[in-house]
Amino acid sequence: MKVTQSIKDIVIPLISVLTAVMVGLLNHQVSTNDQELRSRDQQLQERMGDINLLVKKSKEERDERESNQEFNLKIYEIVTESLEENSVQKQEAAKAFVVVMVDEPLRSSLLNVLKQGGDATVKQKIGQILEAEEKFKSDVAVIPEKKREETASYNWGDWNIDIFWCTGSGAKAKNQAEQIGDQLVAEGAKGRIRVRELPDSINAKAGYQLGGYAIRRGRDEKEPAAALKVLAEKIIERSGDKSKVNLSLTRQSTPNYISLFSCPSS
């Protein structure tokens, strides 16, 4: 009875405990393996996601590149066809397409092709476009001289400011731009103040296409841009125009630089 009772009281509970421990260990191992599998699966999914994004981006870039190539080829065909047919009307249309829609360096190349082989009137117009754009690219500008002292409306400090006037807006825009530049210098601006012409062919391109009055600034130029807006609007109003100057952020990184555009309707 004692052996039987011992088996009942000790061995069987011990076996039960050992069995429970083994089951627990097995469950833990299975759980650990399951977690590792889930972790590996998650890592694999993340890697696959990264790969899919790269493939998608590559495809989009390839599609865009192929689309640009097809577009440029079509424009080239329009240019060559206009020259082969010796059609002034088609050459004018080709010129307009190239000026507005084609990027460098193809843009300059196609304009030069039209200039060399086109009608005399087309040659002259393209020559004027290329000359004006060369001046623009060379940063040709009028630098206002300090001719008087004015009470400063703002501490302009070393801010660099370009005041552009649109060719198509004529003398009115030019005079306004020069007066704004003169006023800045008279108020003690120590930065680079320039008055520059913005050719119509440049303004027709994406990224410009300006009309009216506008100021473009970076994220850190909020305060001086607002002060420039007030100054410019006073001068614009003095010329008989009550239009307001629109403020906008530029996507380009232009620290310590603000650009103002005077492009009223001529």
DOVOZA-860010 format. One record per residue (C-alpha): residue number from 1; x, y, z. Coordinates in nm, 2 decimals. Layout:
# DOVOZA-860010
{n=NUM	xx=X	yy=Y	zz=Z}
...
***
This chain:
# DOVOZA-860010
{n=1	xx=0.00	yy=0.00	zz=0.00}
{n=2	xx=0.28	yy=0.23	zz=0.08}
{n=3	xx=0.45	yy=0.19	zz=-0.26}
{n=4	xx=0.11	yy=0.23	zz=-0.43}
{n=5	xx=0.04	yy=0.53	zz=-0.22}
{n=6	xx=0.38	yy=0.68	zz=-0.29}
{n=7	xx=0.33	yy=0.64	zz=-0.66}
{n=8	xx=-0.01	yy=0.80	zz=-0.63}
{n=9	xx=0.12	yy=1.08	zz=-0.41}
{n=10	xx=0.46	yy=1.16	zz=-0.56}
{n=11	xx=0.53	yy=0.99	zz=-0.89}
{n=12	xx=0.21	yy=1.07	zz=-1.07}
{n=13	xx=0.21	yy=1.44	zz=-0.96}
{n=14	xx=0.58	yy=1.46	zz=-1.06}
{n=15	xx=0.51	yy=1.31	zz=-1.40}
{n=16	xx=0.22	yy=1.56	zz=-1.44}
{n=17	xx=0.45	yy=1.85	zz=-1.35}
{n=18	xx=0.72	yy=1.73	zz=-1.59}
{n=19	xx=0.46	yy=1.68	zz=-1.86}
{n=20	xx=0.33	yy=2.03	zz=-1.80}
{n=21	xx=0.69	yy=2.17	zz=-1.81}
{n=22	xx=0.76	yy=1.99	zz=-2.13}
{n=23	xx=0.43	yy=2.11	zz=-2.28}
{n=24	xx=0.52	yy=2.46	zz=-2.17}
{n=25	xx=0.87	yy=2.44	zz=-2.32}
{n=26	xx=0.73	yy=2.31	zz=-2.64}
{n=27	xx=0.46	yy=2.59	zz=-2.65}
{n=28	xx=0.73	yy=2.85	zz=-2.58}
{n=29	xx=0.95	yy=2.71	zz=-2.86}
{n=30	xx=0.66	yy=2.70	zz=-3.10}
{n=31	xx=0.56	yy=3.06	zz=-2.99}
{n=32	xx=0.92	yy=3.18	zz=-3.03}
{n=33	xx=0.95	yy=3.01	zz=-3.37}
{n=34	xx=0.62	yy=3.16	zz=-3.47}
{n=35	xx=0.73	yy=3.51	zz=-3.37}
{n=36	xx=1.05	yy=3.47	zz=-3.56}
{n=37	xx=0.86	yy=3.35	zz=-3.86}
{n=38	xx=0.62	yy=3.65	zz=-3.83}
{n=39	xx=0.92	yy=3.88	zz=-3.79}
{n=40	xx=1.09	yy=3.74	zz=-4.09}
{n=41	xx=0.77	yy=3.75	zz=-4.29}
{n=42	xx=0.72	yy=4.12	zz=-4.19}
{n=43	xx=1.08	yy=4.20	zz=-4.29}
{n=44	xx=1.04	yy=4.02	zz=-4.62}
{n=45	xx=0.72	yy=4.21	zz=-4.69}
{n=46	xx=0.89	yy=4.54	zz=-4.61}
{n=47	xx=1.18	yy=4.45	zz=-4.85}
{n=48	xx=0.93	yy=4.35	zz=-5.11}
{n=49	xx=0.75	yy=4.68	zz=-5.06}
{n=50	xx=1.08	yy=4.87	zz=-5.10}
{n=51	xx=1.15	yy=4.68	zz=-5.42}
{n=52	xx=0.81	yy=4.74	zz=-5.56}
{n=53	xx=0.85	yy=5.12	zz=-5.49}
{n=54	xx=1.18	yy=5.12	zz=-5.67}
{n=55	xx=1.04	yy=4.93	zz=-5.96}
{n=56	xx=0.74	yy=5.17	zz=-5.98}
{n=57	xx=0.96	yy=5.47	zz=-5.96}
{n=58	xx=1.19	yy=5.33	zz=-6.22}
{n=59	xx=0.89	yy=5.26	zz=-6.45}
{n=60	xx=0.75	yy=5.61	zz=-6.40}
{n=61	xx=1.09	yy=5.76	zz=-6.47}
{n=62	xx=1.13	yy=5.54	zz=-6.78}
{n=63	xx=0.78	yy=5.63	zz=-6.90}
{n=64	xx=0.84	yy=6.00	zz=-6.84}
{n=65	xx=1.17	yy=5.98	zz=-7.03}
{n=66	xx=1.01	yy=5.79	zz=-7.32}
{n=67	xx=0.73	yy=6.04	zz=-7.32}
{n=68	xx=0.97	yy=6.33	zz=-7.33}
{n=69	xx=1.17	yy=6.17	zz=-7.61}
{n=70	xx=0.85	yy=6.12	zz=-7.81}
{n=71	xx=0.74	yy=6.48	zz=-7.75}
{n=72	xx=1.08	yy=6.62	zz=-7.85}
{n=73	xx=1.08	yy=6.40	zz=-8.16}
{n=74	xx=0.74	yy=6.54	zz=-8.26}
{n=75	xx=0.86	yy=6.90	zz=-8.21}
{n=76	xx=1.17	yy=6.83	zz=-8.42}
{n=77	xx=0.94	yy=6.69	zz=-8.69}
{n=78	xx=0.73	yy=7.01	zz=-8.68}
{n=79	xx=1.04	yy=7.22	zz=-8.71}
{n=80	xx=1.19	yy=7.03	zz=-9.00}
{n=81	xx=0.86	yy=7.00	zz=-9.18}
{n=82	xx=0.81	yy=7.38	zz=-9.16}
{n=83	xx=1.15	yy=7.43	zz=-9.31}
{n=84	xx=1.10	yy=7.17	zz=-9.59}
{n=85	xx=0.77	yy=7.33	zz=-9.69}
{n=86	xx=0.92	yy=7.68	zz=-9.66}
{n=87	xx=0.59	yy=7.78	zz=-9.48}
{n=88	xx=0.62	yy=8.10	zz=-9.28}
{n=89	xx=0.30	yy=8.02	zz=-9.09}
{n=90	xx=0.43	yy=7.68	zz=-8.99}
{n=91	xx=0.77	yy=7.82	zz=-8.90}
{n=92	xx=0.60	yy=8.08	zz=-8.67}
{n=93	xx=0.40	yy=7.80	zz=-8.51}
{n=94	xx=0.71	yy=7.58	zz=-8.47}
{n=95	xx=0.89	yy=7.88	zz=-8.31}
{n=96	xx=0.61	yy=7.93	zz=-8.06}
{n=97	xx=0.61	yy=7.56	zz=-7.97}
{n=98	xx=0.98	yy=7.55	zz=-7.91}
{n=99	xx=0.99	yy=7.87	zz=-7.71}
{n=100	xx=0.71	yy=7.77	zz=-7.47}
{n=101	xx=0.73	yy=7.39	zz=-7.45}
{n=102	xx=1.09	yy=7.27	zz=-7.51}
{n=103	xx=1.36	yy=7.26	zz=-7.24}
{n=104	xx=1.73	yy=7.32	zz=-7.28}
{n=105	xx=1.96	yy=7.23	zz=-7.44}
{n=106	xx=1.72	yy=7.12	zz=-7.72}
{n=107	xx=1.53	yy=7.45	zz=-7.71}
{n=108	xx=1.83	yy=7.66	zz=-7.82}
{n=109	xx=1.93	yy=7.40	zz=-8.08}
{n=110	xx=1.59	yy=7.40	zz=-8.25}
{n=111	xx=1.57	yy=7.78	zz=-8.23}
{n=112	xx=1.91	yy=7.80	zz=-8.41}
{n=113	xx=1.79	yy=7.55	zz=-8.67}
{n=114	xx=1.49	yy=7.78	zz=-8.74}
{n=115	xx=1.71	yy=8.08	zz=-8.74}
{n=116	xx=1.95	yy=7.94	zz=-9.00}
{n=117	xx=1.69	yy=7.79	zz=-9.24}
{n=118	xx=1.37	yy=7.99	zz=-9.18}
{n=119	xx=1.21	yy=8.28	zz=-9.35}
{n=120	xx=1.38	yy=8.62	zz=-9.31}
{n=121	xx=1.11	yy=8.75	zz=-9.07}
{n=122	xx=1.13	yy=8.43	zz=-8.86}
{n=123	xx=1.51	yy=8.46	zz=-8.86}
{n=124	xx=1.49	yy=8.82	zz=-8.73}
{n=125	xx=1.24	yy=8.73	zz=-8.45}
{n=126	xx=1.44	yy=8.43	zz=-8.34}
{n=127	xx=1.76	yy=8.65	zz=-8.34}
{n=128	xx=1.59	yy=8.90	zz=-8.11}
{n=129	xx=1.47	yy=8.62	zz=-7.88}
{n=130	xx=1.82	yy=8.46	zz=-7.85}
{n=131	xx=1.98	yy=8.80	zz=-7.80}
{n=132	xx=1.74	yy=8.90	zz=-7.53}
{n=133	xx=1.77	yy=8.56	zz=-7.36}
{n=134	xx=2.15	yy=8.58	zz=-7.37}
{n=135	xx=2.13	yy=8.91	zz=-7.19}
{n=136	xx=1.90	yy=8.76	zz=-6.93}
{n=137	xx=2.13	yy=8.46	zz=-6.87}
{n=138	xx=2.42	yy=8.69	zz=-6.84}
{n=139	xx=2.24	yy=8.87	zz=-6.56}
{n=140	xx=2.25	yy=9.20	zz=-6.75}
{n=141	xx=2.10	yy=9.46	zz=-6.51}
{n=142	xx=2.07	yy=9.83	zz=-6.42}
{n=143	xx=2.22	yy=9.90	zz=-6.08}
{n=144	xx=2.04	yy=10.19	zz=-5.91}
{n=145	xx=2.27	yy=10.47	zz=-5.78}
{n=146	xx=2.20	yy=10.65	zz=-5.45}
{n=147	xx=2.09	yy=10.99	zz=-5.55}
{n=148	xx=1.90	yy=11.10	zz=-5.23}
{n=149	xx=1.84	yy=11.00	zz=-4.87}
{n=150	xx=1.50	yy=10.87	zz=-4.76}
{n=151	xx=1.37	yy=10.76	zz=-4.42}
{n=152	xx=1.39	yy=10.38	zz=-4.43}
{n=153	xx=1.05	yy=10.21	zz=-4.43}
{n=154	xx=1.24	yy=9.89	zz=-4.33}
{n=155	xx=1.59	yy=9.78	zz=-4.23}
{n=156	xx=1.68	yy=9.63	zz=-4.57}
{n=157	xx=2.03	yy=9.54	zz=-4.46}
{n=158	xx=2.21	yy=9.30	zz=-4.70}
{n=159	xx=1.90	yy=9.15	zz=-4.87}
{n=160	xx=1.96	yy=9.09	zz=-5.24}
{n=161	xx=1.66	yy=9.20	zz=-5.45}
{n=162	xx=1.60	yy=9.17	zz=-5.82}
{n=163	xx=1.33	yy=9.38	zz=-5.97}
{n=164	xx=1.22	yy=9.23	zz=-6.30}
{n=165	xx=1.01	yy=9.41	zz=-6.56}
{n=166	xx=0.84	yy=9.23	zz=-6.84}
{n=167	xx=0.93	yy=9.33	zz=-7.19}
{n=168	xx=0.57	yy=9.29	zz=-7.31}
{n=169	xx=0.45	yy=9.54	zz=-7.04}
{n=170	xx=0.66	yy=9.81	zz=-7.19}
{n=171	xx=0.78	yy=10.14	zz=-7.05}
{n=172	xx=0.53	yy=10.15	zz=-6.77}
{n=173	xx=0.67	yy=9.83	zz=-6.61}
{n=174	xx=1.03	yy=9.95	zz=-6.67}
{n=175	xx=0.97	yy=10.28	zz=-6.50}
{n=176	xx=0.80	yy=10.12	zz=-6.20}
{n=177	xx=1.09	yy=9.87	zz=-6.16}
{n=178	xx=1.35	yy=10.15	zz=-6.18}
{n=179	xx=1.16	yy=10.36	zz=-5.92}
{n=180	xx=1.13	yy=10.06	zz=-5.68}
{n=181	xx=1.51	yy=10.00	zz=-5.72}
{n=182	xx=1.59	yy=10.37	zz=-5.66}
{n=183	xx=1.37	yy=10.38	zz=-5.35}
{n=184	xx=1.54	yy=10.08	zz=-5.20}
{n=185	xx=1.88	yy=10.23	zz=-5.25}
{n=186	xx=1.76	yy=10.57	zz=-5.12}
{n=187	xx=1.64	yy=10.39	zz=-4.80}
{n=188	xx=1.99	yy=10.26	zz=-4.74}
{n=189	xx=1.96	yy=9.90	zz=-4.88}
{n=190	xx=2.32	yy=9.76	zz=-4.87}
{n=191	xx=2.25	yy=9.44	zz=-5.06}
{n=192	xx=2.26	yy=9.38	zz=-5.44}
{n=193	xx=1.97	yy=9.58	zz=-5.59}
{n=194	xx=1.92	yy=9.52	zz=-5.96}
{n=195	xx=1.66	yy=9.61	zz=-6.22}
{n=196	xx=1.64	yy=9.34	zz=-6.49}
{n=197	xx=1.44	yy=9.29	zz=-6.81}
{n=198	xx=1.24	yy=8.97	zz=-6.83}
{n=199	xx=1.20	yy=8.87	zz=-7.20}
{n=200	xx=0.86	yy=8.75	zz=-7.32}
{n=201	xx=1.02	yy=8.43	zz=-7.44}
{n=202	xx=1.15	yy=8.35	zz=-7.09}
{n=203	xx=0.82	yy=8.46	zz=-6.93}
{n=204	xx=0.63	yy=8.22	zz=-7.16}
{n=205	xx=0.81	yy=7.92	zz=-7.01}
{n=206	xx=0.68	yy=7.70	zz=-6.73}
{n=207	xx=0.79	yy=7.84	zz=-6.39}
{n=208	xx=0.74	yy=8.20	zz=-6.50}
{n=209	xx=0.42	yy=8.29	zz=-6.69}
{n=210	xx=0.38	yy=8.60	zz=-6.48}
{n=211	xx=0.12	yy=8.87	zz=-6.51}
{n=212	xx=0.05	yy=9.17	zz=-6.29}
{n=213	xx=0.28	yy=9.22	zz=-5.99}
{n=214	xx=0.44	yy=8.95	zz=-5.79}
{n=215	xx=0.70	yy=8.88	zz=-5.52}
{n=216	xx=0.87	yy=8.54	zz=-5.48}
{n=217	xx=1.05	yy=8.46	zz=-5.17}
{n=218	xx=1.21	yy=8.18	zz=-4.97}
{n=219	xx=1.08	yy=8.05	zz=-4.64}
{n=220	xx=1.31	yy=8.28	zz=-4.44}
{n=221	xx=1.23	yy=8.60	zz=-4.63}
{n=222	xx=0.87	yy=8.65	zz=-4.51}
{n=223	xx=0.93	yy=8.98	zz=-4.32}
{n=224	xx=1.14	yy=9.17	zz=-4.59}
{n=225	xx=0.91	yy=9.04	zz=-4.86}
{n=226	xx=0.61	yy=9.19	zz=-4.68}
{n=227	xx=0.80	yy=9.52	zz=-4.64}
{n=228	xx=0.89	yy=9.52	zz=-5.01}
{n=229	xx=0.53	yy=9.46	zz=-5.10}
{n=230	xx=0.42	yy=9.77	zz=-4.91}
{n=231	xx=0.70	yy=9.98	zz=-5.07}
{n=232	xx=0.62	yy=9.85	zz=-5.42}
{n=233	xx=0.25	yy=9.91	zz=-5.39}
{n=234	xx=0.30	yy=10.27	zz=-5.30}
{n=235	xx=0.51	yy=10.33	zz=-5.61}
{n=236	xx=0.27	yy=10.13	zz=-5.83}
{n=237	xx=-0.02	yy=10.34	zz=-5.70}
{n=238	xx=0.17	yy=10.66	zz=-5.76}
{n=239	xx=0.18	yy=10.56	zz=-6.13}
{n=240	xx=-0.20	yy=10.54	zz=-6.14}
{n=241	xx=-0.23	yy=10.17	zz=-6.09}
{n=242	xx=-0.41	yy=10.04	zz=-5.78}
{n=243	xx=-0.32	yy=9.67	zz=-5.84}
{n=244	xx=-0.18	yy=9.47	zz=-5.55}
{n=245	xx=0.14	yy=9.27	zz=-5.54}
{n=246	xx=0.09	yy=8.90	zz=-5.49}
{n=247	xx=0.33	yy=8.72	zz=-5.25}
{n=248	xx=0.43	yy=8.36	zz=-5.31}
{n=249	xx=0.69	yy=8.10	zz=-5.20}
{n=250	xx=0.96	yy=7.99	zz=-5.45}
{n=251	xx=1.05	yy=7.62	zz=-5.47}
{n=252	xx=1.41	yy=7.71	zz=-5.53}
{n=253	xx=1.66	yy=7.76	zz=-5.25}
{n=254	xx=1.74	yy=8.13	zz=-5.26}
{n=255	xx=1.87	yy=8.24	zz=-4.92}
{n=256	xx=1.88	yy=8.62	zz=-4.86}
{n=257	xx=1.72	yy=8.68	zz=-5.20}
{n=258	xx=1.39	yy=8.82	zz=-5.31}
{n=259	xx=1.26	yy=8.88	zz=-5.66}
{n=260	xx=0.98	yy=9.12	zz=-5.76}
{n=261	xx=0.81	yy=9.12	zz=-6.10}
{n=262	xx=0.64	yy=9.42	zz=-6.26}
{n=263	xx=0.43	yy=9.28	zz=-6.55}
{n=264	xx=0.12	yy=9.50	zz=-6.58}
{n=265	xx=-0.11	yy=9.48	zz=-6.88}
{n=266	xx=0.04	yy=9.71	zz=-7.14}
***
